[in-house]
Amino acid sequence: MKKIIFLTSFIIGVLFASCGGSSVKIDSNLNSEEANAVIKTEKSLPRGAKMESYEVVKSKLPLALLAEEYKDYRDQAYKARLDYRVNMTRGLQQVAEKNLQTLQNIQNIIKEKSKNLESTSPEYIFVLAEVKERERNDGKLTGYISVFDSNDLEQVDLIQVTTPLYNNAVMVTEALEGTLENPDQNTDNLKSSNLIVNFILNSNPK
């Protein structure tokens, strides 16, 4: 039994030593694959950045991460909400109804695309990291999402939580909850059941 314990400890020690030079504290509850993902994430951060906290999640790709692809929908939804309020103020009920229809259409599109992605996306390993950056002057931590192929632990992407990404997460979450069509929806305390999306919603976007 002592030999087994010794060998297990030795193997774990060699594993982390092989990753070399990591200053991040590894959660003892993580398996070797998850621990390696955390170490690789730390090493891929910008120079001078320090990982303050992290969470490892295995999940399919959420639509909320596709900020660039859904920019047009965000612009359309923003304009439709703005126009709705203006038209209601002016008493233009029929025109305002068209704005609502635009929001409903976007909501339906997002729901359908999210459903399709859920059925086709492979599982990835995500490291959700809160990072202290040297050049950030507001004292807030920056969110980083590191994405790994779950088969070979190759890093697929390192995503910084920016305002466009945050806005995309808001739009997708509202659409999936069926509240995007409500122009007066308050998004200040918006939450998602998806851990990755919720990480974005709770972040301090740049």
Residue pairs with C-beta under 8 A, 6 or more apart in sequence:
12 32
15 32
15 35
15 36
16 22
16 26
16 35
16 39
19 36
19 39
19 40
21 43
22 39
22 42
22 43
23 42
23 50
24 38
24 39
24 42
24 51
24 54
26 35
26 38
26 39
27 35
27 38
30 38
30 56
33 125
33 153
34 56
34 125
36 153
37 56
37 125
37 127
37 146
37 148
37 153
38 51
38 54
38 56
38 127
40 146
40 148
40 153
40 155
41 51
41 54
41 127
41 129
41 144
41 146
41 155
41 158
42 51
42 129
44 146
44 155
44 158
45 51
45 129
45 131
45 144
45 158
46 133
47 134
48 133
48 134
48 135
49 131
49 132
49 133
49 134
49 142
50 131
50 132
51 129
51 130
51 131
52 130
52 131
52 132
52 141
53 129
53 130
54 127
54 128
54 129
54 130
55 127
55 128
55 195
55 199
56 125
56 126
56 127
56 128
57 125
57 126
57 128
57 195
57 196
58 123
58 124
58 125
58 126
58 150
59 123
59 124
59 126
59 194
59 195
59 196
60 117
60 118
60 121
60 122
60 123
60 124
61 117
61 121
61 122
61 124
61 147
62 114
62 117
62 172
62 194
62 196
62 197
63 70
63 110
63 113
63 114
63 117
63 172
64 165
64 168
64 169
64 172
64 173
64 192
64 194
64 196
64 197
64 200
65 145
65 159
65 165
65 168
65 196
66 168
67 162
67 164
67 165
67 167
67 168
68 164
70 110
70 168
70 171
70 172
71 164
71 168
73 106
73 109
73 110
73 171
74 164
74 167
74 168
74 171
76 102
76 106
77 102
77 103
77 106
77 171
77 180
80 99
80 100
80 102
80 103
80 106
80 183
81 99
81 103
81 183
83 95
83 96
83 99
84 96
84 99
84 100
84 103
84 183
85 183
87 93
87 95
87 96
87 99
88 96
99 183
100 181
100 183
103 180
103 181
103 183
104 181
106 171
106 175
106 180
107 174
107 175
107 178
107 180
107 181
110 171
110 172
110 175
110 176
110 180
111 175
111 176
114 172
114 175
114 176
122 150
123 150
124 147
124 148
124 149
124 150
124 156
125 147
125 148
125 149
125 150
125 153
126 145
126 146
126 147
126 148
126 196
127 144
127 145
127 146
127 148
128 143
128 144
128 145
128 195
128 196
128 199
129 143
129 144
129 145
129 146
130 141
130 142
130 143
130 144
130 203
131 141
131 142
131 143
131 144
132 141
132 142
133 142
136 142
136 206
138 204
140 204
141 204
142 160
142 161
142 203
142 204
142 206
143 160
143 161
143 199
143 200
143 203
143 204
143 205
144 158
144 159
144 160
144 161
145 157
145 158
145 159
145 161
145 196
145 199
145 200
146 155
146 157
146 158
146 159
147 155
147 156
147 157
147 158
147 159
148 154
148 155
148 156
149 156
159 165
160 206
161 199
161 200
161 203
161 204
161 205
161 206
162 205
162 206
163 205
163 206
165 200
165 205
166 200
166 201
166 203
166 205
169 192
169 197
169 200
169 201
170 187
170 190
170 201
171 180
172 197
173 190
173 191
173 192
173 197
173 201
174 180
174 185
174 187
174 190
176 192
179 185
190 201
191 198
191 201
192 198
192 201
